[in-house]
């Protein structure tokens, strides 16, 4: 059974930036992305409209110092909660006994004994 994990992209991801990026870097990245997506070209804009909207939204938040400060605080809080959850999961004792490499499964032991006899 596999468990699917949702990927949460941040505004920094949409602008292809590291969280500590300068205001100038934010401006440059925003302009480069719009150029790369051909923003203004009606055909390209129709295909990527959702992504372009996400880039615009990311720029709106990250280009405003107050909005960016609040956003970064939210990201920090979410990261701390995720770290605490992971630590709690790792601190739990496993409900199964780990196997040692030298342990040989019983059916294999029986088969080897039968071959040796």
Legacy VTK file of the C-alpha trace (Angstrom):
# vtk DataFile Version 3.0
C-alpha trace
ASCII
DATASET POLYDATA
POINTS 117 float
0.000 0.000 0.000
1.466 3.355 -0.993
0.713 6.663 0.627
0.494 9.717 -1.599
2.030 12.902 -0.318
0.919 16.278 -1.581
3.656 18.707 -2.530
3.145 22.214 -1.212
4.906 24.780 -3.347
5.844 28.109 -1.814
5.919 31.538 -3.413
9.693 31.155 -3.503
9.282 27.987 -5.578
7.058 29.748 -8.106
9.660 32.477 -8.564
12.538 29.966 -8.525
14.181 31.706 -5.558
15.820 30.836 -2.260
13.953 32.155 0.804
16.642 34.741 1.584
16.531 36.350 -1.869
16.947 40.108 -2.123
14.269 42.444 -3.451
16.319 43.001 -6.599
16.549 39.243 -7.174
12.769 38.931 -6.748
12.207 41.626 -9.403
14.681 39.994 -11.795
13.267 36.512 -11.378
9.708 37.755 -11.853
10.622 39.558 -15.089
12.563 36.540 -16.390
9.687 34.165 -15.696
7.155 36.378 -17.433
9.484 36.622 -20.419
10.066 32.856 -20.437
6.325 32.176 -20.377
5.769 34.623 -23.189
3.449 36.704 -21.071
1.671 39.100 -23.361
1.557 36.523 -26.159
-2.122 35.483 -26.188
-1.476 31.839 -27.156
1.168 31.226 -24.474
-0.836 33.135 -21.878
-3.855 30.888 -22.416
-1.854 27.672 -21.919
-0.015 28.848 -18.805
-2.631 31.146 -17.292
-2.778 29.178 -14.021
0.978 29.151 -13.622
1.311 32.813 -14.581
-1.345 33.662 -11.972
0.669 31.787 -9.344
3.816 33.685 -10.362
1.913 36.992 -10.088
0.519 36.030 -6.670
3.989 35.038 -5.456
5.424 38.323 -6.668
2.651 40.319 -4.967
3.461 38.736 -1.600
7.260 38.682 -1.855
7.678 42.179 -3.279
5.860 43.765 -0.307
8.126 43.726 2.798
5.240 43.444 5.287
3.499 40.666 3.353
6.792 38.849 2.922
7.569 39.051 6.646
4.160 37.561 7.506
4.527 34.889 4.820
8.001 33.920 6.048
6.677 33.672 9.617
3.943 31.317 8.403
6.486 29.167 6.548
8.692 29.039 9.649
5.734 27.968 11.793
4.745 25.241 9.312
8.336 23.985 9.164
8.538 23.836 12.965
5.278 21.860 13.107
6.542 19.434 10.443
9.836 18.987 12.322
7.974 18.275 15.564
5.736 15.744 13.806
8.736 13.986 12.272
10.601 13.944 15.588
7.572 12.437 17.342
7.268 9.755 14.661
10.982 8.902 14.882
10.927 8.807 18.683
8.174 6.184 18.776
9.360 2.654 19.426
8.868 0.374 16.445
6.116 -2.218 16.907
8.168 -4.829 15.052
11.475 -6.446 15.842
14.231 -5.488 13.436
15.877 -8.354 11.591
19.570 -8.925 11.743
21.324 -9.607 8.472
22.490 -12.995 9.731
18.921 -14.171 10.433
17.945 -16.819 7.914
14.227 -17.352 7.252
12.888 -20.677 8.567
11.770 -21.999 5.134
15.261 -21.354 3.763
16.851 -23.138 6.746
14.610 -26.163 6.110
15.463 -26.196 2.407
19.211 -25.971 3.140
18.991 -28.812 5.692
17.145 -30.974 3.161
19.812 -30.303 0.520
22.626 -31.002 2.968
21.138 -34.358 4.005
LINES 1 118
117 0 1 2 3 4 5 6 7 8 9 10 11 12 13 14 15 16 17 18 19 20 21 22 23 24 25 26 27 28 29 30 31 32 33 34 35 36 37 38 39 40 41 42 43 44 45 46 47 48 49 50 51 52 53 54 55 56 57 58 59 60 61 62 63 64 65 66 67 68 69 70 71 72 73 74 75 76 77 78 79 80 81 82 83 84 85 86 87 88 89 90 91 92 93 94 95 96 97 98 99 100 101 102 103 104 105 106 107 108 109 110 111 112 113 114 115 116
